[in-house]
Amino acid sequence: RFKPERDLEVLVAPTHSLAKIERSLANSLFPIDQSKHKLYSDLHTPGRYGRLILLAKSGGNILELVDQVPEVHKQVLDLRVNYKGFNFTFAHLCVLSHRDKRCLLDDIISIFEDIRQAVLSNSSFHKVPLSYPNTTLKNGRVSFIGHQLGGVSFSPNSRDQQVKFARAVQITYY
């Protein structure tokens, strides 16, 4: 019995294509049904957002890359696209927060900045309390980061699931 195939990826992408391999890796690190929280970026429709997934080298901990992750983030913010004689940046296109009318950024960015400050003051990233999937930010606000860290393992005997290790970070640009 024949059944029509409607999955465009199955129809046009080679079986062992790099795109399929990368999608499989991303889905293993950031499972979509991981939480009950609904995110704008989980709507699989075209929109004005983009995702950047940074993966630590084999066996590496992304939380130890406190210089590299913010630097890549800065490079994304500094990208310039010339269109009809005008240089657009992320700041021209981003979604603004209601509070301070700044570009809406994932909380993981401020967490990496906090970790970086701890390292600069001769501490380790373990000195910055980071629970998962909900963590408390420096300003006291609780933030869901379940979709921002992937491949997470926890410190032994931690009651509030303190993050010991993460293979990847996913930053969404709105």
C-alpha positions as CSV (number, residue, x, y, z in Angstrom):
1,R,0.0,0.0,0.0
2,F,1.3,3.4,-0.9
3,K,1.3,6.4,1.3
4,P,2.2,10.0,0.2
5,E,5.3,11.5,1.8
6,R,4.8,15.0,2.9
7,D,8.0,15.7,4.8
8,L,10.0,18.0,2.6
9,E,13.2,17.0,4.2
10,V,12.7,13.3,3.4
11,L,11.8,14.2,-0.1
12,V,14.7,16.5,-1.1
13,A,17.6,16.0,1.4
14,P,20.1,13.2,1.0
15,T,19.8,10.5,3.6
16,H,23.1,11.2,5.3
17,S,23.2,15.0,4.6
18,L,25.0,17.3,7.0
19,A,21.8,19.2,7.6
20,K,20.0,16.0,8.9
21,I,23.0,15.1,11.1
22,E,23.1,18.6,12.6
23,R,19.3,18.7,13.1
24,S,19.6,15.3,14.9
25,L,22.3,16.7,17.1
26,A,20.4,19.9,17.9
27,N,17.3,17.8,18.7
28,S,19.3,15.6,21.1
29,L,20.8,18.6,22.9
30,F,17.6,20.7,22.9
31,P,14.5,18.5,22.9
32,I,11.5,20.5,21.9
33,D,9.1,18.7,24.3
34,Q,11.5,19.1,27.2
35,S,9.2,21.5,29.1
36,K,5.7,22.8,29.4
37,H,7.0,26.3,28.7
38,K,5.9,27.7,25.4
39,L,8.4,29.9,23.6
40,Y,8.0,32.1,20.6
41,S,11.0,30.3,19.1
42,D,9.3,26.9,19.4
43,L,6.7,28.0,16.8
44,H,8.1,26.4,13.7
45,T,6.9,29.2,11.4
46,P,8.9,31.7,9.6
47,G,9.5,34.8,11.7
48,R,12.0,37.4,12.7
49,Y,14.2,35.3,14.9
50,G,17.3,33.2,14.5
51,R,19.1,30.7,16.6
52,L,22.8,30.2,17.2
53,I,23.9,26.9,18.7
54,L,27.5,26.8,20.1
55,L,28.8,23.3,20.9
56,A,31.9,22.8,23.0
57,K,34.6,20.5,21.5
58,S,34.3,16.8,22.3
59,G,34.3,16.4,26.0
60,G,34.3,20.2,26.6
61,N,32.1,22.2,28.9
62,I,30.5,25.2,27.2
63,L,30.3,27.0,30.6
64,E,34.1,27.2,30.6
65,L,34.1,29.2,27.3
66,V,33.4,32.4,29.1
67,D,35.4,34.5,26.6
68,Q,34.4,32.8,23.4
69,V,30.6,32.7,23.9
70,P,30.2,36.4,24.6
71,E,32.6,37.2,21.7
72,V,30.6,35.2,19.2
73,H,27.4,36.9,20.6
74,K,29.1,40.3,20.1
75,Q,30.0,39.4,16.5
76,V,26.3,38.5,15.8
77,L,25.2,41.9,17.3
78,D,27.9,43.7,15.2
79,L,27.0,42.1,11.9
80,R,26.1,44.6,9.2
81,V,23.9,44.0,6.2
82,N,23.8,46.7,3.5
83,Y,20.4,47.0,2.0
84,K,19.5,49.9,-0.4
85,G,22.4,52.0,0.9
86,F,21.7,51.5,4.6
87,N,23.8,49.3,6.9
88,F,21.4,47.4,9.1
89,T,22.5,45.7,12.4
90,F,20.7,43.5,14.9
91,A,19.7,46.7,16.8
92,H,17.7,47.9,13.8
93,L,15.7,44.7,13.5
94,C,15.4,43.3,17.0
95,V,12.3,43.0,19.2
96,L,12.4,45.6,22.0
97,S,11.6,44.8,25.6
98,H,8.7,46.6,27.2
99,R,10.7,47.7,30.2
100,D,13.7,49.5,28.8
101,K,13.1,49.5,25.0
102,R,16.4,47.6,24.4
103,C,16.8,44.5,22.2
104,L,15.3,41.5,23.9
105,L,18.1,39.0,24.6
106,D,18.2,35.5,26.1
107,D,19.0,35.4,29.8
108,I,21.9,33.0,29.1
109,I,23.8,36.0,27.9
110,S,23.8,37.7,31.3
111,I,24.6,34.4,32.9
112,F,27.7,34.0,30.8
113,E,28.7,37.6,31.7
114,D,28.3,36.7,35.4
115,I,30.4,33.6,35.0
116,R,33.0,35.7,33.1
117,Q,33.1,38.2,36.0
118,A,33.6,35.3,38.5
119,V,36.5,33.9,36.4
120,L,38.1,37.4,36.1
121,S,38.0,37.7,39.9
122,N,39.9,34.4,40.2
123,S,36.8,32.3,41.0
124,S,35.5,29.4,38.9
125,F,32.3,29.2,37.0
126,H,31.0,26.9,39.8
127,K,30.9,30.0,42.1
128,V,27.9,31.3,40.0
129,P,24.8,29.4,41.1
130,L,23.2,28.0,38.0
131,S,20.2,25.6,38.5
132,Y,18.4,24.0,35.6
133,P,15.9,24.3,34.0
134,N,14.9,27.3,36.1
135,T,17.7,29.5,37.6
136,T,17.7,32.7,39.6
137,L,19.4,35.6,38.0
138,K,21.6,38.1,39.8
139,N,18.7,40.5,40.0
140,G,16.5,37.9,41.8
141,R,14.3,37.1,38.8
142,V,13.7,33.4,38.1
143,S,14.4,32.5,34.4
144,F,13.7,29.3,32.5
145,I,16.9,28.3,30.7
146,G,15.9,24.8,29.7
147,H,16.0,25.7,26.0
148,Q,19.3,27.6,26.3
149,L,21.6,25.0,27.7
150,G,22.0,21.5,26.2
151,G,23.6,18.3,27.2
152,V,23.4,19.3,30.9
153,S,24.7,17.2,33.8
154,F,24.3,18.1,37.4
155,S,26.5,18.4,40.5
156,P,26.2,15.4,42.7
157,N,23.9,15.7,45.7
158,S,22.5,19.1,44.5
159,R,18.9,19.5,45.6
160,D,18.1,22.3,43.1
161,Q,19.8,20.7,40.1
162,Q,23.0,22.8,40.0
163,V,24.6,22.6,36.6
164,K,28.0,21.1,36.6
165,F,28.5,20.7,32.9
166,A,26.8,21.7,29.6
167,R,27.8,20.6,26.1
168,A,26.0,23.4,24.2
169,V,24.3,26.8,24.4
170,Q,21.5,28.0,22.2
171,I,21.0,31.7,21.8
172,T,17.8,33.0,20.1
173,Y,17.9,36.4,18.5
174,Y,14.5,38.0,18.3
